[in-house]
């Protein structure tokens, strides 16, 4: 616009003029707001002179020289007479959205692009500034850091703050939290509402979903340590929201956690020479573990006695029961015989029912002459039949164990070693007991005791079958080999199917030269000393009959075929160990190749038989992948209930007889080796693999090493310092995979 008027009092002359606009601020101070550039005007006396400002430039006044106009400072509520300075800088690397910076905890500034930034609020000389990231950017997730973000104003604006952004990856850490249990942890990913965990188990199968809809920032998995490819397995975590996958982590390895995932079990009262781990038994669900220590020396009796450290009954033996609850293992019971005596070797055999609530314990050195079954202690203290043997049955209610029955043979005899091996059916209602040193000349199956007292076949061996109705046990059958012979040791190995209707019995010193499967015949040619045999029996109702007489496909002297046996849950698969077999073959054969090469003495072998349509046949011949003489491959075998996982012990594998276990899997009719298992700390002559037991699904494996030497006690994890202390010779240990 324009304005006009007069300014009197100018005398004639030349003047430099500018036009200034000022106001009063709330403090009643005159504040110049704007002024024009200068013009030159010549005043003539007594004449009006035109001052034309139309061509001048208008400039907002900055009285304090802080680069803010007086008008802007008045609007902002700051003084135009005191310098105000901005705080800002540069942002670089920003690719996400939603970045919010903050100054002094209150001035927030949303940044949408790289480049210069400046906070809206200013500061005066001496003020502090503190720039931080209030909200990190997302989509993609980024982490932004501030440099030069703190200080004091000193006579100039702050422009040296730098904010550097980099894309945030989904980082996952792994750790062992319990035996067989691994935890995955990560920081929350901005914008994610759930996560997925995927696994590539072998570097070849590709990634498959393992866990879905994870809402927390951690999760755990339970692994079958013996079936996991610790070298090649990889895990990926994905972050998701309603729109789908936001990002995924880099593949994560768990290789470093292998040893710490192994359970290392010791007795609560570890003692030199106790042979803890002589036998092991897992319940079908894998949540209960029984361990025998047949040479433990405590004078204690019954369950959880306080006398476990009173070693006044040498080699009396003990059993330790461990249970898993919520992923944590703990010792649940310390079990002794009700009639503890030196040399009874209680714990020389153990077997658990599928639910872990029934436990049978053998004591092959027990010396009572009592016969039959007692529930009130009758006959337990009559020690006139040395090494006759006995079996004790215990039951669990909740977490409390109690003894149910004391079982003796119907023909108790000195030296029979009744209870040297035991096997319970899945429901715990059928019990098979081996007495490999029993001497009767009887053959076949008896329910009335006929022939059982004619002791003219030394160490021929026998098996006794008992059944339970409610809480009452009765003997159901007395079982002998169809070709009972002196020294055959029939009953040195026994295995029942889940329902107890199939029974396999090993006679590892049987001498027949027969090969393959026989219903009858071929049993009487005894020119292959200690070749070994297995007998299969079936039950219909309460009647037992022999179903098959089983020999190796390559029967050989001293092979000890039948030293160990294991039936699948349905009884249609039978595994037989022959630790004395001498072939130098390796791997798995279906055509008998290599089985007649006897250049690796006592290397050992395993034979797998199948039952289909009432007919038994050999399916495969199994050798170690690293066959060596004297390894005793097959000295222990355990077949999972579903018949798809097989563990084989080779107690003398290794140059120093440290021992090993080989795990095989069965899929689509094909057997293949899955893993080669060693102790977490290898010790000379530990005999790792002497005893083994698989859970019903094959996902948990217990391995005994009865000559392990550590003085440790209780439960630890593999690879810890506790298992390297060799100050308790032959104390024994058990490893859980």
ZAMARGU-4260 file (C-alpha; in steps of 0.2 Angstrom, whole numbers, plus 5000, padded with zeros to 4 digits):
<rodrens>
0) 5000/5000/5000 | 5005/5018/5001 | 5005/5032/5014 | 5009/5050/5014 | 5012/5064/5026
5) 5024/5077/5032 | 5039/5077/5043 | 5043/5095/5048 | 5059/5102/5055 | 5071/5097/5041
10) 5082/5112/5036 | 5088/5113/5018 | 5101/5100/5014 | 5103/5082/5008 | 5097/5068/5019
15) 5098/5049/5020 | 5081/5042/5025 | 5074/5024/5029 | 5056/5020/5034 | 5055/5010/5050
20) 5040/5000/5058 | 5040/4997/5076 | 5028/4991/5090 | 5028/4989/5108 | 5030/4972/5115
25) 5020/4965/5130 | 5035/4972/5141 | 5031/4990/5134 | 5048/4990/5125 | 5049/4997/5108
30) 5053/4984/5095 | 5058/4987/5078 | 5050/4975/5066 | 5054/4981/5048 | 5063/4994/5039
35) 5066/5000/5021 | 5083/5002/5013 | 5090/5019/5012 | 5085/5033/5000 | 5093/5050/4997
40) 5082/5066/4998 | 5087/5084/4995 | 5077/5096/5005 | 5074/5114/4998 | 5070/5128/5010
45) 5051/5132/5011 | 5046/5118/4998 | 5038/5101/5001 | 5050/5087/4996 | 5044/5070/4990
50) 5052/5055/4998 | 5049/5040/4987 | 5051/5023/4995 | 5043/5013/4982 | 5059/5006/4975
55) 5066/5001/4992 | 5068/4984/4999 | 5059/4979/5015 | 5070/4970/5028 | 5064/4962/5044
60) 5074/4968/5059 | 5085/4956/5069 | 5091/4967/5083 | 5101/4953/5092 | 5108/4946/5077
65) 5103/4928/5080 | 5096/4926/5062 | 5078/4927/5069 | 5068/4942/5065 | 5061/4952/5079
70) 5044/4948/5073 | 5047/4929/5073 | 5054/4930/5090 | 5039/4940/5097 | 5028/4927/5090
75) 5038/4913/5098 | 5038/4922/5115 | 5057/4925/5115 | 5066/4941/5117 | 5071/4950/5101
80) 5085/4958/5111 | 5093/4942/5117 | 5101/4930/5104 | 5091/4913/5101 | 5099/4899/5092
85) 5093/4883/5083 | 5098/4866/5087 | 5100/4854/5071 | 5111/4844/5060 | 5110/4831/5047
90) 5101/4814/5045 | 5109/4800/5034 | 5105/4782/5030 | 5087/4784/5033 | 5076/4771/5023
95) 5062/4768/5035 | 5048/4778/5041 | 5042/4785/5058 | 5059/4792/5065 | 5056/4804/5078
100) 5070/4814/5086 | 5068/4823/5103 | 5078/4838/5111 | 5079/4840/5129 | 5065/4828/5132
105) 5051/4838/5125 | 5054/4845/5108 | 5049/4831/5096 | 5053/4832/5077 | 5047/4819/5064
110) 5060/4815/5051 | 5055/4808/5034 | 5070/4810/5024 | 5089/4811/5024 | 5097/4829/5025
115) 5096/4844/5036 | 5085/4845/5051 | 5081/4859/5064 | 5071/4858/5080 | 5057/4871/5081
120) 5061/4878/5098 | 5077/4888/5100 | 5089/4891/5114 | 5099/4905/5121 | 5117/4907/5124
125) 5123/4894/5138 | 5107/4883/5137 | 5110/4864/5136 | 5104/4854/5122 | 5102/4835/5122
130) 5096/4826/5106 | 5090/4808/5106 | 5080/4796/5096 | 5062/4795/5103 | 5055/4782/5090
135) 5066/4771/5079 | 5060/4769/5061 | 5052/4754/5054 | 5047/4746/5038 | 5061/4742/5036
140) 5066/4742/5055 | 5081/4753/5057 | 5092/4758/5072 | 5097/4776/5072 | 5111/4783/5083
145) 5115/4801/5087 | 5132/4809/5087 | 5137/4826/5094 | 5120/4827/5102 | 5124/4835/5118
150) 5131/4851/5124 | 5128/4870/5127 | 5124/4884/5116 | 5139/4896/5114 | 5136/4911/5103
155) 5130/4901/5088 | 5117/4889/5081 | 5120/4871/5083 | 5122/4862/5066 | 5134/4848/5069
160) 5122/4835/5076 | 5122/4819/5065 | 5110/4805/5065 | 5115/4789/5057 | 5103/4776/5053
165) 5106/4757/5048 | 5094/4743/5044 | 5090/4732/5060 | 5091/4713/5057 | 5082/4701/5068
170) 5095/4694/5079 | 5092/4677/5087 | 5103/4670/5102 | 5103/4652/5107 | 5107/4644/5124
175) 5104/4628/5133 | 5092/4630/5147 | 5089/4611/5152 | 5094/4594/5147 | 5089/4592/5129
180) 5081/4609/5129 | 5087/4625/5119 | 5080/4642/5121 | 5079/4655/5106 | 5079/4673/5111
185) 5077/4689/5101 | 5073/4708/5103 | 5055/4713/5098 | 5055/4718/5080 | 5045/4735/5077
190) 5028/4731/5069 | 5029/4713/5072 | 5014/4705/5081 | 5020/4687/5080 | 5035/4676/5076
195) 5038/4659/5067 | 5052/4647/5070 | 5058/4636/5056 | 5071/4622/5055 | 5081/4615/5041
200) 5087/4599/5050 | 5101/4593/5038 | 5105/4608/5027 | 5096/4598/5013 | 5078/4597/5017
205) 5074/4616/5017 | 5066/4626/5030 | 5050/4619/5038 | 5039/4627/5051 | 5043/4621/5068
210) 5033/4633/5079 | 5020/4646/5074 | 5011/4661/5082 | 5024/4665/5095 | 5019/4681/5104
215) 5034/4682/5116 | 5052/4686/5112 | 5059/4669/5117 | 5054/4651/5115 | 5061/4633/5119
220) 5062/4617/5109 | 5066/4600/5116 | 5078/4590/5105 | 5082/4571/5103 | 5101/4574/5105
225) 5105/4558/5097 | 5094/4561/5082 | 5099/4579/5079 | 5111/4584/5065 | 5121/4596/5076
230) 5133/4601/5062 | 5121/4605/5048 | 5104/4610/5057 | 5099/4628/5055 | 5085/4638/5062
235) 5077/4654/5056 | 5065/4666/5065 | 5052/4676/5055 | 5043/4692/5061 | 5025/4694/5055
240) 5011/4706/5056 | 4993/4706/5049 | 5001/4710/5031 | 5013/4695/5032 | 5031/4692/5034
245) 5041/4708/5039 | 5058/4700/5039 | 5068/4685/5044 | 5084/4681/5054 | 5100/4674/5047
250) 5101/4655/5049 | 5106/4651/5067 | 5117/4636/5071 | 5116/4626/5088 | 5132/4616/5085
255) 5140/4624/5101 | 5126/4618/5112 | 5128/4599/5108 | 5138/4594/5124 | 5128/4605/5136
260) 5112/4598/5130 | 5117/4580/5136 | 5111/4575/5153 | 5125/4568/5164 | 5117/4558/5179
265) 5126/4552/5194 | 5121/4544/5210 | 5116/4554/5225 | 5129/4544/5235 | 5142/4541/5222
270) 5155/4528/5227 | 5170/4520/5219 | 5165/4503/5211 | 5146/4505/5213 | 5143/4502/5194
275) 5130/4515/5193 | 5123/4513/5175 | 5125/4494/5174 | 5107/4494/5168 | 5095/4508/5163
280) 5077/4509/5159 | 5066/4523/5152 | 5047/4524/5153 | 5038/4524/5137 | 5035/4543/5139
285) 5053/4546/5142 | 5049/4555/5158 | 5055/4542/5171 | 5073/4534/5171 | 5078/4520/5182
290) 5096/4516/5185 | 5104/4501/5193 | 5120/4501/5203 | 5122/4483/5207 | 5138/4485/5217
295) 5132/4499/5228 | 5137/4496/5246 | 5124/4505/5257 | 5115/4495/5271 | 5099/4505/5269
300) 5083/4496/5265 | 5067/4501/5256 | 5064/4518/5248 | 5073/4534/5252 | 5082/4528/5267
305) 5093/4540/5276 | 5107/4527/5277 | 5113/4528/5259 | 5131/4533/5265 | 5132/4519/5277
310) 5143/4507/5266 | 5142/4492/5278 | 5134/4480/5265 | 5146/4478/5251 | 5139/4475/5234
315) 5121/4475/5240 | 5116/4486/5226 | 5104/4500/5224 | 5092/4508/5211 | 5090/4527/5208
320) 5074/4534/5200 | 5074/4550/5191 | 5059/4560/5184 | 5056/4574/5173 | 5044/4587/5177
325) 5041/4603/5167 | 5057/4600/5157 | 5068/4598/5173 | 5075/4581/5179 | 5077/4577/5197
330) 5081/4561/5207 | 5064/4555/5214 | 5069/4540/5224 | 5084/4530/5230 | 5078/4512/5231
335) 5085/4497/5241 | 5079/4479/5244 | 5068/4476/5259 | 5081/4463/5264 | 5097/4471/5260
340) 5112/4460/5261 | 5130/4461/5255 | 5133/4453/5238 | 5114/4453/5233 | 5117/4464/5219
345) 5100/4472/5219 | 5099/4483/5203 | 5107/4470/5192 | 5091/4472/5181 | 5078/4485/5180
350) 5062/4488/5169 | 5049/4501/5170 | 5031/4501/5163 | 5026/4513/5149 | 5019/4526/5162
355) 5034/4524/5173 | 5023/4519/5188 | 5028/4501/5190 | 5046/4496/5192 | 5054/4478/5192
360) 5071/4476/5200 | 5082/4461/5199 | 5094/4455/5212 | 5103/4440/5205 | 5114/4437/5220
365) 5100/4437/5233 | 5101/4421/5243 | 5084/4417/5250 | 5077/4399/5247 | 5060/4405/5247
370) 5049/4401/5232 | 5034/4410/5225 | 5028/4428/5228 | 5027/4437/5245 | 5020/4454/5249
375) 5023/4454/5268 | 5042/4450/5269 | 5039/4431/5271 | 5055/4421/5267 | 5066/4436/5263
380) 5078/4433/5277 | 5082/4414/5273 | 5099/4415/5265 | 5102/4397/5262 | 5102/4398/5243
385) 5117/4408/5238 | 5114/4418/5221 | 5097/4410/5219 | 5091/4428/5215 | 5075/4438/5217
390) 5064/4451/5209 | 5056/4466/5218 | 5041/4475/5211 | 5038/4493/5216 | 5024/4505/5212
395) 5023/4524/5211 | 5008/4535/5216 | 5011/4553/5213 | 5029/4555/5217 | 5029/4541/5231
400) 5037/4524/5228 | 5032/4508/5238 | 5036/4490/5237 | 5022/4479/5230 | 5029/4461/5229
405) 5045/4451/5232 | 5046/4437/5219 | 5056/4421/5218 | 5056/4407/5206 | 5044/4392/5208
410) 5060/4381/5209 | 5072/4392/5218 | 5089/4385/5217 | 5106/4390/5222 | 5116/4399/5209
415) 5101/4401/5197 | 5103/4420/5196 | 5084/4423/5195 | 5082/4441/5191 | 5098/4443/5181
420) 5086/4451/5168 | 5068/4457/5169 | 5056/4464/5156 | 5039/4473/5160 | 5024/4474/5148
425) 5018/4492/5143 | 5004/4491/5156 | 5016/4484/5169 | 5004/4469/5171 | 5016/4456/5164
430) 5033/4452/5170 | 5046/4441/5162 | 5061/4436/5173 | 5077/4427/5166 | 5087/4415/5176
435) 5101/4411/5165 | 5110/4399/5177 | 5095/4388/5181 | 5099/4370/5179 | 5083/4361/5174
440) 5082/4348/5160 | 5065/4353/5156 | 5060/4359/5139 | 5046/4369/5132 | 5032/4378/5143
445) 5025/4372/5159 | 5011/4379/5170 | 5012/4366/5183 | 5030/4365/5187 | 5033/4349/5178
450) 5052/4345/5176 | 5058/4361/5184 | 5066/4352/5198 | 5077/4340/5188 | 5094/4350/5189
455) 5105/4340/5177 | 5107/4353/5164 | 5119/4365/5172 | 5116/4383/5167 | 5103/4378/5154
460) 5093/4393/5159 | 5075/4397/5161 | 5062/4411/5160 | 5047/4414/5172 | 5032/4424/5167
465) 5021/4432/5180 | 5005/4442/5178 | 4996/4455/5189 | 4978/4457/5192 | 4975/4472/5202
470) 4989/4471/5215 | 4991/4452/5215 | 5005/4444/5206 | 5005/4425/5200 | 5016/4415/5190
475) 5009/4411/5173 | 5022/4401/5165 | 5039/4392/5167 | 5048/4393/5150 | 5062/4383/5144
480) 5071/4381/5127 | 5064/4368/5116 | 5082/4361/5115 | 5088/4365/5132 | 5106/4361/5134
485) 5120/4363/5147 | 5128/4380/5147 | 5115/4388/5134 | 5110/4401/5146 | 5093/4403/5140
490) 5085/4418/5148 | 5101/4429/5148 | 5090/4441/5138 | 5072/4444/5138 | 5060/4456/5130
495) 5041/4458/5130 | 5030/4467/5118 | 5019/4481/5124 | 5004/4470/5128 | 5015/4456/5135
500) 5008/4444/5122 | 5025/4442/5113 | 5041/4436/5122 | 5059/4435/5115 | 5072/4425/5125
505) 5090/4425/5121 | 5102/4410/5124 | 5119/4417/5119 | 5129/4402/5123 | 5117/4389/5113
510) 5128/4378/5102 | 5117/4374/5086 | 5124/4376/5069 | 5107/4380/5062 | 5104/4396/5052
515) 5089/4407/5049 | 5071/4404/5056 | 5065/4387/5062 | 5048/4382/5070 | 5056/4366/5074
520) 5071/4355/5069 | 5089/4360/5066 | 5091/4364/5085 | 5101/4348/5090 | 5117/4350/5081
525) 5128/4357/5094 | 5145/4359/5085 | 5145/4378/5085 | 5149/4382/5103 | 5142/4398/5110
530) 5134/4403/5093 | 5118/4408/5102 | 5100/4407/5098 | 5084/4417/5101 | 5067/4409/5105
535) 5050/4418/5102 | 5035/4414/5111 | 5017/4421/5110 | 5002/4421/5122 | 4984/4418/5118
540) 4974/4422/5134 | 4985/4414/5147 | 4992/4401/5136 | 5010/4402/5130 | 5017/4393/5114
545) 5034/4394/5105 | 5032/4403/5089 | 5050/4403/5082 | 5067/4397/5085 | 5079/4411/5078
550) 5097/4409/5072 | 5109/4421/5064 | 5110/4420/5045 | 5129/4417/5047 | 5129/4407/5063
555) 5147/4405/5070 | 5156/4398/5085 | 5157/4411/5099 | 5146/4424/5090 | 5135/4426/5106
560) 5119/4428/5095 | 5105/4432/5108 | 5116/4441/5121 | 5103/4455/5119 | 5086/4456/5112
565) 5072/4469/5110 | 5055/4468/5103 | 5044/4483/5096 | 5029/4487/5104 | 5017/4477/5093
570) 5029/4462/5094 | 5032/4462/5075 | 5050/4467/5075 | 5064/4459/5084 | 5082/4465/5086
575) 5095/4453/5091 | 5113/4457/5096 | 5128/4446/5094 | 5143/4455/5101 | 5155/4440/5097
580) 5151/4440/5079 | 5167/4442/5069 | 5163/4449/5052 | 5173/4464/5045 | 5158/4471/5036
585) 5152/4488/5039 | 5135/4496/5038 | 5118/4488/5034 | 5115/4474/5022 | 5099/4466/5016
590) 5107/4452/5005 | 5120/4445/5017 | 5135/4453/5009 | 5151/4453/5019 | 5143/4443/5034
595) 5155/4428/5031 | 5171/4438/5032 | 5177/4434/5050 | 5193/4444/5050 | 5187/4456/5064
600) 5185/4445/5079 | 5171/4450/5091 | 5168/4466/5082 | 5149/4461/5084 | 5133/4462/5074
605) 5115/4465/5075 | 5101/4456/5066 | 5083/4463/5063 | 5069/4452/5060 | 5051/4455/5055
610) 5035/4446/5058 | 5021/4446/5045 | 5007/4435/5043 | 5013/4423/5056 | 5030/4421/5048
615) 5047/4428/5054 | 5060/4433/5042 | 5077/4442/5043 | 5076/4459/5036 | 5093/4466/5038
620) 5111/4463/5045 | 5118/4478/5054 | 5136/4482/5057 | 5145/4497/5064 | 5150/4510/5052
625) 5168/4509/5059 | 5169/4490/5062 | 5184/4485/5072 | 5189/4469/5081 | 5184/4467/5099
630) 5172/4482/5099 | 5157/4471/5105 | 5144/4480/5094 | 5127/4473/5099 | 5132/4471/5117
635) 5116/4481/5120 | 5101/4485/5110 | 5085/4495/5112 | 5071/4496/5099 | 5058/4510/5101
640) 5040/4505/5104 | 5035/4511/5086 | 5050/4501/5079 | 5057/4515/5070 | 5072/4519/5080
645) 5086/4507/5086 | 5100/4510/5097 | 5115/4498/5098 | 5129/4498/5111 | 5147/4494/5107
650) 5154/4494/5125 | 5172/4491/5120 | 5173/4503/5104 | 5188/4514/5104 | 5206/4510/5107
655) 5203/4511/5125 | 5186/4503/5126 | 5178/4519/5130 | 5162/4513/5121 | 5150/4520/5109
660) 5132/4519/5103 | 5125/4519/5086 | 5108/4525/5082 | 5098/4519/5067 | 5081/4524/5059
665) 5068/4514/5050 | 5057/4523/5036 | 5048/4516/5022 | 5055/4499/5025 | 5073/4506/5024
670) 5085/4506/5038 | 5099/4519/5039 | 5112/4525/5052 | 5107/4542/5060 | 5121/4545/5072
675) 5137/4539/5081 | 5135/4543/5099 | 5149/4545/5112 | 5150/4551/5130 | 5151/4570/5133
680) 5168/4566/5141 | 5177/4551/5134 | 5186/4540/5147 | 5196/4525/5144 | 5187/4508/5149
685) 5171/4518/5154 | 5161/4505/5144 | 5149/4518/5137 | 5135/4509/5129 | 5135/4494/5140
690) 5117/4498/5144 | 5105/4508/5134 | 5086/4512/5134 | 5075/4521/5121 | 5058/4530/5125
695) 5043/4524/5116 | 5045/4536/5102 | 5064/4535/5101 | 5066/4553/5105 | 5075/4550/5122
700) 5090/4539/5124 | 5098/4534/5141 | 5116/4526/5140 | 5125/4518/5154 | 5144/4519/5157
705) 5146/4508/5172 | 5165/4510/5174 | 5165/4529/5172 | 5176/4536/5186 | 5169/4553/5191
710) 5166/4557/5209 | 5152/4569/5204 | 5135/4567/5211 | 5117/4571/5205 | 5112/4578/5188
715) 5123/4589/5178 | 5125/4593/5159 | 5138/4586/5148 | 5154/4594/5145 | 5154/4602/5163
720) 5169/4600/5174 | 5160/4587/5185 | 5162/4573/5172 | 5181/4576/5170 | 5185/4571/5189
725) 5191/4553/5188 | 5193/4551/5207 | 5180/4537/5210 | 5185/4522/5199 | 5171/4513/5191
730) 5158/4523/5201 | 5148/4524/5184 | 5137/4537/5175 | 5122/4538/5164 | 5120/4550/5149
735) 5104/4556/5143 | 5101/4561/5125
</rodrens>
